[in-house]
Amino acid sequence: MARTAGAEIRLAAGSHIGASPTRTLLEDRARAERIRTAGGMVLSVGVIADGIGGENAGERAAELTVTTVFESLQHSRERNVPRLLEAALKEANERVFVESQKSQRKTNMGSTAAIAAIWSNRLYVANVGDSRIYLLRGQKAFPLTVDHTWENEIVASGKLSRMEASKHPRRDQIVRSIGYESKVKVDLGLWLQGGEESAAEARAAQGLPLKTGDIVLVCSDGLIKTRRDQRFAHYVEASEFTGLVRGRSAKGAVDRLIKKALRRQVDDNVSAVILEVPGGVYYKRFLLPAVGAAAAFAMVVGAAAWAVPRLSGAFAGPSAGPTIPALPSGVAYVSEIGGRAETNSAAGNFETLRSEQLVAAGSGVQLRTIGGTSYVRLGLPDQSIIYLGPDSQMELLEIEGESGTSLRLNGGVVLVSGQGSGSSTISVLAPSGVLAKLTGSLMGVYWDPVAGQLEVDCFGEACEIVFPGGVAMGVSAGQRIIISSQGEVLGPLAIDPSRYAFGQYAGGLVLAATPEPVLAGGSGAQPSRTPLGPLFVSPTPPPPTRTPKPPPPPPPGPAPTQPPPPTDTPVPPTNTPVPSTKTPKPPTKTPKPPT
């Protein structure tokens, strides 16, 4: 096993010649190992290579590709993971090409290659050919690579439409492979939108933060290719992946996937690699219906009855943080950093973010935290505060502009407090186009870039969600609203403050809650709730008094149970995405965006 960010990464790999009696060569190679590079990086790496060529040329190409990749990674001092993977595949390409030129029999030999590497709890990928990489999160499988086929390349060039290209006899022909030519173009995109995004956007998604229970699957096309006996079916459907691997060891998961393909008489070699972040805990959903945006808006104004948990007690703020200095408009002050954080330089490269650094807002200004206990505290000129949570990334678009302060959350969690001197508006934009808006008070926002799901937690009275097209809905104190990738709205649910248990300020949010379902019935009725109390401590501490004020008397009724204080380890979301009622089939060409 490999250790990354405190979790033991479980690794396994396996291959099989397939069920066809006419196939006599195993041209696939699969390997998964924990390695240490010459630069001191410890990586959990899984590689699949599917050889191409007659006789044993494909077998040799796949073997040489995998061997070279691991040797290159181990000997490299490169600290940038995408460049590290790219260099390894380019070295493999050179070795295979040189060998192919030594013999007429090996002239056309080559191999696909797909690499998944986990470092510092983040996922990086590299790909050449049509071997694939999937992320299994919750009960869904999300494709992270696109196949380098003639069809996909011609559609990307704009020369043919998808429909036209799908009818072409060359549609499934591989146009990129290791060793076929002297140079190779390595795909370093992490394609969260199934190829609909630009190459630059896909590459920027590298370093995807992983969650507890995530499983990375690397496989050859034999696992997911179209079946000969069923035109619209595959040897193993992507919708079957999680059911086959959950609850098993990494080796057991690999074996189960391969056996499923063999039972369906797969006519090709079949290979799989599993990299698993263990310890996944799955929580039952709070049973409320998923509704559309319009219905959600009606819900808030009281057109329906909803069961809403009552929150007793209050969130206790911590000791006051450092005072935010006087700042010019458009600039944020880094008042506190926990763990590792980075921001991009003018040249576009990420550099270490330091405490007391000034960050000017603007399009393309990115900040990210790396690691499960990392965070950044930003102070704004009006004394508002932005907390970027662990393994998160945001773009700081504007500070105190005409519409207030706005940021784009590209992944992870952010906690914003608008209780500055001017009660300014802070807007958090999700890549889906949904906007979470705060005026004063306190709000938490979580974006899952893989599932395409947005979650908004309102700790105060002035939270609002604005959907594409301008439809808006208010969110009351103590409520969580979830918006799925399909625009469905779930909620209101109870807030889970432990998600924001990072840093000196957010770490002081302690909830003493006793969930009690309360029906808000009748037209115009509002959900019953108990006010949550003060949530914000001013950055400038008030002068101490000689005699401290006694605490307020407890509310009537049974005393709430005090939960243990939050730890530095973030708790996974208690709400998993609602799976689609239709079982998706993995595309044989361009993967579709996650739903």
N, C-alpha and C positions, 0 to 999 in steps of 0.2 A: 504494500500500500504506500501511497505517497501522501505526505502531509502538506496541506496548503491552507493558510489562514486558520489553523487550528482544527481542520477537519481531515480525516483520513480518506484520501481519494482511492476508491476501489477500482482496480484495473483488470481487464481480461480481454483476450482476443482469441479468435478461432476461425478456421476455414474448412471447407469441405468441397470435394470435387464435383458434387451435384448428383442428381438421380438419373441422368441420361446414360444409357449403356454405351453410347458411341463416344462419350467424352473420356479420354484417357490421361489427360494432363491437368494438374492443379496449377493454374496460372495466377491464382490470387495469392497475395501475401498479407498477413495481418499481424500487427505487433503492438503491444502496449507496455510501456515501462515508465518508471520514475527515473529521471536522469538529472545529473548536475552538469551544467555547462562550465567551460573554462572561465567564464565570467562570473561564476558563483551563483547562478540562478538555478533553482530546483524546479523542474517542470514535470508535470504528469502528461505524457504524450501517447496518443494513439494514432497509428498510421495504417491505411489500407492502400494497397497497390494491386491493380488488375491488369495483368500482362496482355500485350497484343503482339501477334506474330505467329508464324507457322512453326511446326515442330516444337522445339523447346525454347524458341526465342522469346516468347512472351513470358514463360516461366523465369527465364534468366533476367529479363528486364524488370520484372516485379521484385525479384530477390535483390537485385542490385540497387533498385530504387529505395527499398526499405532500409537496407544496410547503410547506404550512403546518407540517408536522412538522419539516422541516429548518430552516425559518426560525425557528421557535420555539426549537429546540435551540440554534441559533447565537447567538440574541439573549439567552438566559437566563443569569442569574448564579447560579442554583440549583446547589448542590454535591451534593445528594442525588439520585442517579441515578433511583430509582423515581419520586420527585416530579417530576423533570425530564421523564421520559417521560409521566407522567400529565398534566402541564400542557400538553405539546405536543398530545396527543390531544384534550384538552378544548378547546383553541384551534381545532383543526381542526374539531371538532364544531360549534362556534359559527359558524365561517365557512360551512361547508356548509349549516347550518340557515338562516342568514340569507339565503343565496342561494336556497335552496329556496322561501322565502316570497315571492320577487319575481316568480315566474311560476307559473301554474297547471300548466304542463307539467312543472315540476320539483318539484311538491309532495311526491312520494314518493321523491325522490332521496336516496341515501345511499351508504355504502361500509363495507366491513370495513377493519380496519387491524391489522397485526401489526408490532411493532418489536422488533428484537434489537440491543442495544448492548453493546459490549465496552469496559470501562474498567479499567485497572490489572489486566489479565489476569482479570477477572471478568465474568460474563455477567448482563445484566439484560434483562427482557422486559416488554412491555405488549401487551395484546390486546383487540380489540373485534370480535366476529363469529366467522366460522368459518375464517379464514385461520390457518395453523398454523406453529409453530416446533418444530424437532427439533434434538437434539444427536446428532451422529454421533461415537461414541467407540469406538475399536477397530473391530470389525466389526458393531456394533449401532447401531440408530437408536432414540433415546428421545424420545417426545413430551413437550414442556414446557408446552403450552397445552391448554385444553379448549375445545370449540366452544360458543358461546353460542346453542344451539338450544333450541326449545321442549321437546324431550325431556329434555335435560340440566337445564334450569331446573325443570321440573315434578318430576323425580326428586329434585333437590336440595331442593325445598320439602317433600318427604315426602308429597305428595298422591297420587302414583301410583308403583307399582313400576317398575323398569326394563323388565320384560316388558310391563306394561300400556302404558307410554309408547311402547315401540317399535312398537306396533300402531296408534298414533293417526295419522290422516292429516296432522296438523300437526307430526309428529315432527322433520322437518328444517327447519322454519321458523326463520329467524334472528330472535332476540328482542332483540339489541343491534346497533346500527350507528351509524356516524358520520353525524350530520346529520339523522337521522330525527326526533329530538325536540330540544328546546332544551337538555336536559341529557343527559349520557351517563355511565354507570358504567364506568370503565376497569378491566379486570382486570389487577392487578399481581401475580398469583400465578405462581410458577414451580413448576408442578405435577409434582413428581417421582414422585408416586404415582397419577397419572392421574385426579385428581379425587376420590380416596378420602379425602384429607386435608382438614382445614379450610382456609378461606380464609386464616386467620391463619398457619397452618403453611406454606402455599404462599408467602405473601408473605415470611415469614422466610427462605425459601430463596433469595431474590434475592441476586445477587452470587456466583453459583456459580463457584468457581475452575475455570479452564480448564487443560487439559493440552496439552502438545506433541502436535500431530496432530489435535486436536479440530476438528470442522467443525460450524458452526451453519447450518442450512438453514431459511429462511423461505419459505413457499410459499402460493399460493392454492389453493382447494379443487379447482381443475381438475386439479392434479397427482395428487391422491390420492382423488378421488371414485369412487363405485361405477360400474363400466362398465355401459353399457346392454346389451351383448351377453353379459355374464357376471355373473349376479346377485351372486355372492360373491367377485368379483375387483375390483381397482381399476386405474385406468389406470397408475399406478406403485405397486408395493407398497413399504411401508417397508423390508421385508427386502432390497429391491434397491438402496436408496439408496447404501450404502457401496460396493458393487461398481461403481456407475455413476460415482461421484465420486472415489474414491481414485486417486492417481497422476496426476491431471489438474490443470491450472491451474484457478483459480476460474472463469474464463470458460468453459473447456472443460467443467467440471462442470455449470454451469448449462445449457449447450447440450445436453449429453448427457441430462440429466433431461427437458428439454422435448421433445427428439427422440423419446425413449422413449414419452412420452405421445402424441405425434403419430402414431407408427407404429401405435399402438393405437386410432387414430381418436377421440381425445378430443373431446367435443362441447361443450367450454367453453373460455374463455380459460385459458391456463396460464402461470404466472409462478413464478420462483424467484430467491432471493438466497442467495449463499454467502459466509460469513465463515469463514476458515480460519486456525488457528494452525499454521504450517508446521513441518516438521522431524520429523514423527512417525517413530519407529523401532519396528518390531514385532519382538519377540523370540520365538523358538520356545519352546514350553512345555516344562518338564521332564516327560518322559513318565511320568506316574503316573496311575492311575485315579482318577476322582472317585467318592467313596463317601458313603453316608449317615452321619449322626451316630453311629448305633449301631455301624456297621462301623468307623468311625474310632476309636471307643473301644476296640473289640476289637483294632484295629491297635496301639494304644499299649501294651496289656497283653501283646502278643506273640502274638496268634492268627494272624498272617499274616506273610509275608516281604515286606520292602520294600527298595527300593534307595535308600540315603541317601548324599548326598555327604559325604565326610570333609573336615573343615576343619582344615588344619594352620596353626600359628601362633597369634596372639592378637590381640585388640583392644587397642590401646595407648591409655590414657587421657591426657587433656591435663593442662596445669598446673591446679592447684586453682582453683576459682572463688571468688567472694566468700562470706564466712561468712554463714550465715543467722542473723539476730538471734533472740533469744528472742521467741516469738510465742504469743498466746493460742490456745486450741483453736478450730478452725473458720475460721482466717484463713491466707491464703497471702501470701507476700512476693515481689514482683516484683524479682528480683535482677539481671535482665539482659534487655534488649530489643534485637533486631536488626531494622532496617527499621521498618515501621509496624505497630502493633497497637492494638486497640480493645477496650473493654468497655462493656457497657450500663449506663446510669445508672438511678437509681430510677424515672425517668420512662419508661424503656424505650428511650431513644435511645442510640445508640452514641457514645462519646466516646473521645478518645485515651488509651491506657494508657501510664503513665509508669514509669520505673525507680524503685525503692524505694517504689512504691505498695503499699498493703495491700488485698487483695481478700477479702471475706468470702464464704464458700460459701453456697449456697442454691439452691432451685429457681428457674430462670430467669436465673441469673447466667452470662452468656455472655462468652467471650473469643474474639477472632479475630485472625488475622494477615493482612495484605494485601500480596501481592507474593511473587515467587519466591525471595527471599532473606531473608524476614522470619521471626522466631521470638521466642518468649517463654520465659524461664526462671523457674519458680516454685519457691520454697523453702517447705517445710512445717514445722510446729513440731517434728517429730521428725527433721529434717534430710533427709527424703526430698525428691526433686526431680521436677518435671514439666516437660518441654519440649514446648511446642506448636510444631509445625513450620510451614513456609511454606504460605500460602494454606489455613489450617486454622481450624476453629471448634469450640469445645467448651463444654459447660455444666458448671460446677464445682458438683456436687450436694452433696457433703459432704466435710469434712476431719476425719479422725480421729474418726469417729462409732463407733457400736457395731460396724459392719462394716468399719471402717477408712476409707480415703479412696475416694470414688467420683466419677467424672466420666462425662459422656455425650459421645462424639465424634460431632459432626454432619457432619464432613467433614474430609478431610486426614489428617495424621499426628501422633501424639503418642509421645513417648519417656518412660517412667516408670522411676524408680529408687527402689526401696523399701529401699535399704541404709542406712536411717537408724539411729538409736540403738535403736529398738525393732523393727526388721524388720517394719514394719507392712504391712498388706495394702492394695494399690491396685487398684481395679476400674475397667475401662474398658468402658462399655456402648455398644453400637452401636444405632442406630435399629431394626435388625432384631430386637432382643431378645437377641442373643448377647452374652455377657459374657466379656471377657478379664481374667484375675485374676492378680495378682502378689503374692508374699510375699517381701520382700527382693529381691535380685538386680536384673535389668534386663530390660525388655520394651518392644518397639515395637509400635504398633498403627496400621494404616492403614484408613480407611473411605472407599470410593468411593460418594458419595450417589446418583450417577446409575445405576451398575450394581447398587447394593445389595450390594456385595461387601466382606467383611471379611478383612483379612490380619493375622496375628499373628506377630511375630518374637520368639523367646525367646533371650535372651543368657545366661541363667543356668539354674538347676536348679528353680526353683519357679514355673513358669508353668502356667496352667490355663485351659481354655475351658469355659464352662458354657452349654449350649443351653437354649432355652425348654423348660420341662418338667422341668429339673433334671439332665438327662444331662450328665456332665462328662467331659472327657478331659485328660490331662496332655500338656504339650509339653516336649520335652527341649531341652537347650542346643544352640544351633546350628541349630534347626529353624524353618521357616516353615510355618504352616498357613493355608489359604485356605478361607473359607466363602462359597459363592455365594449369590445372592439366593433360590435355591430350596432352600437348606439343605444342598446337597451340599458335601462336604469333600474338598479336594485336598491331598495331601501325605503325609509331610513333604517339604519342599523345602529348598534351601539358603538361608540368610539373605543378603540383599543389604544390607550396612551402609551403602552410599552413599546410601540413602534417608534416613538420619539424619545426613547431613553438613551440619548447620547449627549455628551457635553455637560457643562456645569449647569446651564439653564434648563435644558430639556430633561436632563437627568433628574431634576428636582420635581418633575411632574409625577405626583403619586395619587392614584385614584383609589378612593375607598368607595366601592360601588356595590350595590345589591340590585342586580337586574330583576325587575318585576314588570312583566308585560302589562301595559295599560292601554285599553282601547280608547281611541279618540273617535267618538261616533257622531254622526249627524253632520249635516251640511254646515260648513263654516267652522267646525270644531278644529282646534289645534291639538297636536300631540301633548299629552300631559308629561311634564318633566319637572325636575328640581334644578334650580339654577346651579351652575357649576362653581360659582365663586371667582375670586380674583385669580388670574392666570399669569400676570406679567409683573416682573419686578424691574423697576426702572434701572437702567445702567448706572445712574448716579445714586448711590445709597443715601437715604435720609439720615440726619444726625441722630445718634442714639439718645433715648430718654433714660432718666435714672430709674424709673419704675416701669418695667415692661407691662403692657396691657395684658389682662388675663384673656385666655382663649374664649371664643364665643361658646355658649352652651350648645351641646349636641342636639340635633333635631330629634323630635319625638319618635318613638318606635324602637325596634331592636337595633342595637349598635351594629354598624356595618363591619364586615370582616376586612381587616387591613391586609392587603396582599404584600408579599415580600418586595423590597425595593428593586427597581429594574437593574439589570446588570449591563455590562458593556456589550454583551452579545445581543444583536438585534433579534427580535422575535419574528418569525415568518408571519405573513398576513394570515388572519383567521378566516378570510373569505377567499375561497378558490373560485376561478372563473366558472360560470355555468356552461357546461358543454353544449354544443349545438345539438339539436334533435336530429340533424342529418349527419350520417357517418361520412366524413370526408375521405376521399381516395387520394393517395399521393399521385401527383402528376408524373407522367413519364417524360415530360419535357421540362417546361419552366415551372418551378414550384410556385404555388399560390401564396399570397400573404397570409399570416396567421389570422384565424378567426376566433 
